[in-house]
Amino acid sequence: MPDVPEKPDGEGRVGLIQRLVKETGITEVEALDLITVLGVNWSSLVREARLLRTKR
């Protein structure tokens, strides 16, 4: 069973953004951008978020 549904509703997306921000230290805007580009694959989101954070 995946961590989040493939296409989260508005509430699910907010929770996903908040989780990504909390666990990786990126901004909410960056998290939303990543979800828009990558979808909701958690491992891909975390990988890219960590790369974003190190580039700051």
N, C-alpha and C positions, 0 to 999 in steps of 0.2 A: 504494500500500500504506500503510495507516495506521500511526501510531507505535506504537499498542498495539491489541490485539484489542478488539472491542466489549464483551465481558464477560470480563475477565481472571479467571483462577483466583486462588486465595489468594496464590500466589507472585507472579503478575503484578500483583496489586493492591498488594502490599507494595512492589514495585519502582516502581510508579506513584506511590505515596505518597512514597517516598524521593526520587524525581526531582522531584516537585512541591515538596517541602520544600526541597531543595537549590537549585532554580532560582528560587524565589520568596521564601523566607525565612519561610513560615508554619509553624505547628506541625503535627505529625503528626495530631493530633486535628482541626484545621481542615481539613487535606487530606482525611482520611477523610470528614468531613462533606460537603465539596464533591463528592467522588466519589459519595457516596450520593445527593445531590440532583441533580447534573448528569450523572452517568454518566462515561464515560471520554473525552469529547471534549476533546482536549488544549488547543486554543485557548480553549475556554470555561473550563476549569479554571484556566489561567494568568491569564486576564482577571479572573476572580473572586478568585483568590488575591492578585493585585496590589491589587485594591480592598480586600480584607481587611487587607492589610499596611499600606496608607496610612491606614486608619481607626484603627489602634492608637495 
